[in-house]
Amino acid sequence: MSKIFLIPGLGADTRVYNNIDLNDHEVICVDWIEPHETDTLNTYAQKLIHQYHITPKSIVIGNSLGGMIAIEIAKIIPLEKVILISSIKTIDEEPRYFAFYRSVPLYRLLPGKLLTSMGFMLKPLLGKMNEADAWLFSDMLKNSSPTFLKWAMGAALAWDNKIIPPNIYHITGDRDRVFSYKRIKNATIVKGGTHIMIFDKAKEINKLLKKILKK
């Protein structure tokens, strides 16, 4: 049975997968490692491959930023399946506001520590959360590396991928305000799913994952 590697999103850790049921599989949680300032998403993906011994024919599941890195991993080694949740496959699917932040990189002006305490500003963008999920989101962000957050924002904005590797499965929500489903092609759309649907739409996502993993 193939190993499944779980990659979280920006400002998160693998606790975002707490409600995802993969009990019948060997699961490896990928924690963020500190990047070099010159790393791209591609070179960072190479580091994760070596750090976590991701081998050909593995399965990689990536949420948000983790999905973009999963794409880069799949460009380096042949994977059995790549599953994106609330993410994008190429720059053709990126939101229009990426262009603004590339030309006006405001995030560079913010102290790193401030980024870890901005959960209250991000919650309206991510979607409604119950009390437990809101606490978890804030705790994950608070415990994120400021260095990693700043690097990841720049690396995501600089991502220029136009290649869709084989064996890609894409799940997104129709209420995602970060990555609009209207710009995404060939994805399974979860009705009412926000950017953090991995929390509150876990039942639907688990059903979809079960079908994908059986293929």
C-alpha positions as CSV (number, residue, x, y, z in Angstrom):
1,M,0.0,0.0,0.0
2,S,1.3,3.4,-1.0
3,K,2.4,5.9,1.7
4,I,0.3,9.1,2.0
5,F,2.1,12.3,2.7
6,L,0.1,15.2,4.1
7,I,1.3,18.8,3.4
8,P,-0.5,21.7,5.2
9,G,-1.2,25.2,4.0
10,L,0.4,28.5,4.8
11,G,0.2,29.4,8.5
12,A,-0.9,25.9,9.4
13,D,0.5,22.6,10.3
14,T,-0.8,19.0,9.7
15,R,-3.5,19.5,12.4
16,V,-5.6,20.8,9.6
17,Y,-6.0,17.2,8.7
18,N,-7.5,16.2,12.1
19,N,-10.9,15.6,10.6
20,I,-9.6,13.7,7.6
21,D,-10.0,9.9,7.9
22,L,-7.1,7.9,6.4
23,N,-7.0,5.2,9.0
24,D,-6.5,2.4,6.5
25,H,-3.3,3.9,5.1
26,E,0.2,4.6,6.2
27,V,0.2,8.4,6.7
28,I,3.3,10.6,7.1
29,C,2.7,14.2,8.3
30,V,5.0,16.7,6.7
31,D,6.0,19.5,9.0
32,W,7.5,22.7,7.5
33,I,11.3,23.0,7.5
34,E,13.1,26.3,7.5
35,P,13.7,27.5,3.9
36,H,16.7,29.3,2.5
37,E,15.8,32.8,1.4
38,T,16.7,31.9,-2.2
39,D,14.4,28.8,-2.2
40,T,11.6,28.6,-4.7
41,L,8.6,26.3,-4.3
42,N,10.5,23.9,-6.6
43,T,13.7,23.8,-4.6
44,Y,11.7,23.6,-1.3
45,A,9.8,20.6,-2.7
46,Q,13.2,19.0,-3.4
47,K,14.1,19.5,0.2
48,L,10.9,17.9,1.4
49,I,11.4,14.9,-0.8
50,H,14.8,14.3,0.8
51,Q,13.8,15.1,4.3
52,Y,10.7,12.9,4.3
53,H,12.0,10.2,1.9
54,I,9.1,10.7,-0.5
55,T,9.5,8.0,-3.1
56,P,8.0,7.4,-6.5
57,K,4.5,5.9,-6.5
58,S,3.7,7.7,-3.2
59,I,0.5,9.6,-2.7
60,V,0.7,13.3,-1.7
61,I,-2.2,15.3,-0.4
62,G,-1.7,19.1,-0.2
63,N,-4.0,21.8,1.3
64,S,-3.7,25.3,-0.1
65,L,0.0,26.2,-0.3
66,G,0.7,22.5,0.3
67,G,-1.1,21.7,-2.9
68,M,1.2,24.0,-4.9
69,I,4.2,22.3,-3.3
70,A,2.6,18.9,-4.1
71,I,2.5,19.9,-7.7
72,E,6.2,20.7,-7.6
73,I,6.9,17.3,-6.0
74,A,5.0,15.6,-8.7
75,K,7.1,17.4,-11.3
76,I,10.3,15.9,-9.8
77,I,9.2,12.3,-9.0
78,P,6.4,10.2,-10.5
79,L,3.6,9.9,-7.9
80,E,0.7,7.5,-7.8
81,K,-1.7,10.3,-6.9
82,V,-1.6,14.0,-6.1
83,I,-4.7,15.3,-4.3
84,L,-5.2,19.1,-4.0
85,I,-7.6,20.5,-1.5
86,S,-8.4,24.2,-1.7
87,S,-5.4,24.9,-3.9
88,I,-4.4,25.7,-7.4
89,K,-2.6,23.7,-10.1
90,T,-1.0,26.4,-12.3
91,I,-0.7,30.2,-12.5
92,D,-3.7,30.2,-14.8
93,E,-5.8,29.4,-11.8
94,E,-4.2,31.9,-9.5
95,P,-6.4,34.8,-8.1
96,R,-6.1,38.2,-9.8
97,Y,-4.9,39.8,-6.6
98,F,-1.6,37.9,-6.9
99,A,-0.6,40.3,-9.6
100,F,-1.2,43.3,-7.3
101,Y,0.9,41.8,-4.4
102,R,3.7,41.0,-6.8
103,S,3.9,44.6,-7.9
104,V,3.2,46.0,-4.4
105,P,4.7,43.4,-1.9
106,L,3.2,44.9,1.2
107,Y,4.0,41.7,3.2
108,R,7.7,42.5,3.1
109,L,7.1,45.6,5.2
110,L,5.4,43.7,8.1
111,P,7.5,42.4,11.0
112,G,7.6,38.6,10.9
113,K,6.1,38.3,14.4
114,L,3.2,40.4,13.4
115,L,2.2,37.9,10.7
116,T,1.7,35.2,13.3
117,S,-0.8,37.3,15.2
118,M,-3.0,38.3,12.2
119,G,-5.5,35.5,12.5
120,F,-8.4,37.9,13.3
121,M,-7.8,39.6,10.0
122,L,-7.7,36.4,8.0
123,K,-10.8,34.7,9.4
124,P,-13.3,36.6,7.3
125,L,-11.4,35.6,4.1
126,L,-11.1,31.9,5.1
127,G,-14.7,31.3,6.1
128,K,-16.8,30.7,9.2
129,M,-15.3,28.5,11.9
130,N,-16.7,27.0,15.0
131,E,-15.0,27.9,18.3
132,A,-12.8,24.8,18.4
133,D,-11.6,25.3,14.7
134,A,-11.1,29.0,15.3
135,W,-8.9,28.2,18.3
136,L,-6.9,25.6,16.3
137,F,-6.4,28.0,13.4
138,S,-5.1,30.8,15.7
139,D,-2.9,28.3,17.5
140,M,-1.4,27.0,14.3
141,L,-0.7,30.5,13.0
142,K,0.7,31.6,16.3
143,N,3.2,28.7,16.3
144,S,4.2,29.2,12.7
145,S,7.7,30.4,11.9
146,P,7.8,34.1,11.0
147,T,10.7,33.4,8.7
148,F,8.8,30.6,6.9
149,L,5.6,32.8,6.6
150,K,7.4,35.6,4.9
151,W,9.3,33.3,2.6
152,A,6.2,31.3,1.6
153,M,4.2,34.4,0.7
154,G,7.0,35.5,-1.7
155,A,7.5,32.1,-3.1
156,A,3.8,31.5,-3.7
157,L,3.6,34.9,-5.5
158,A,6.6,34.1,-7.6
159,W,5.3,30.6,-8.6
160,D,5.1,30.4,-12.4
161,N,4.0,26.8,-12.9
162,K,2.1,26.0,-16.1
163,I,2.7,22.2,-16.0
164,I,0.0,19.8,-14.7
165,P,1.6,16.5,-13.8
166,P,-0.3,13.2,-14.3
167,N,-2.6,11.7,-11.7
168,I,-3.8,15.0,-10.3
169,Y,-7.1,15.1,-8.4
170,H,-8.5,18.5,-7.4
171,I,-11.1,19.3,-4.7
172,T,-12.2,22.9,-4.1
173,G,-15.2,24.8,-2.7
174,D,-17.6,27.1,-4.4
175,R,-17.3,29.7,-1.5
176,D,-13.5,29.8,-1.4
177,R,-12.5,33.5,-1.2
178,V,-8.7,32.7,-1.5
179,F,-8.8,30.6,-4.7
180,S,-12.0,31.1,-6.6
181,Y,-13.5,27.9,-8.1
182,K,-14.4,29.9,-11.2
183,R,-10.8,30.1,-12.2
184,I,-10.1,26.4,-11.5
185,K,-10.5,23.7,-14.2
186,N,-11.2,20.0,-13.8
187,A,-11.9,20.0,-10.1
188,T,-14.6,18.4,-7.9
189,I,-16.6,21.3,-6.4
190,V,-17.8,21.0,-2.8
191,K,-21.0,23.0,-2.4
192,G,-20.7,25.6,0.4
193,G,-17.0,24.8,0.8
194,T,-14.8,27.7,1.9
195,H,-11.0,27.9,2.0
196,I,-11.0,26.0,5.3
197,M,-13.6,23.4,4.2
198,I,-11.1,20.8,5.3
199,F,-12.5,21.5,8.8
200,D,-16.2,21.9,8.4
201,K,-16.8,19.8,5.2
202,A,-14.6,16.9,6.3
203,K,-17.4,14.4,5.8
204,E,-17.8,15.3,2.1
205,I,-14.0,15.5,1.6
206,N,-13.5,12.1,3.3
207,K,-16.1,10.5,0.8
208,L,-14.3,12.0,-2.1
209,L,-10.9,10.9,-0.8
210,K,-12.1,7.4,-0.3
211,K,-13.3,7.2,-4.0
212,I,-10.0,8.7,-5.2
213,L,-7.8,6.4,-3.2
214,K,-9.7,3.3,-4.5
215,K,-9.0,4.2,-8.1
